[in-house]
Amino acid sequence: MAYTAYLAEPWRSRGWKIKIFDRERNEEPHITIVRGTGYWRWGLRSRRFLDREPDAREVPRALVEFACENIVLLTNAWNMLHPHNPVASKEVLDE
């Protein structure tokens, strides 16, 4: 089952969502920022947008800041959904 981060107003009522889908196990760990039919993938390792299209400038800066501020929560959610493809390897976490 996918993970959906709780977004405060005004983002939620404007149709924005931050999700981690459960069927993306072979991809670089990322969150998906969703609004309507627009999907933007933001890397949990690289902390940048992974695709050229759609234009990342369409995503409000506050949502990217939310992701950065909640990186531990989002990383843990990814790792729980995709334990075979964690954001950081065990070796890195133990350093």
Secondary structure, 3 states (H helix, E strand, C coil): CCEEECCCCCCCCCCEEEEECCCCCCCCCEEEEEECCEEEEEECCCCCECCCCCCHHHCCHHHHHHHHHCHHHHHHHHHHHCCCCCCCCHHHHHC
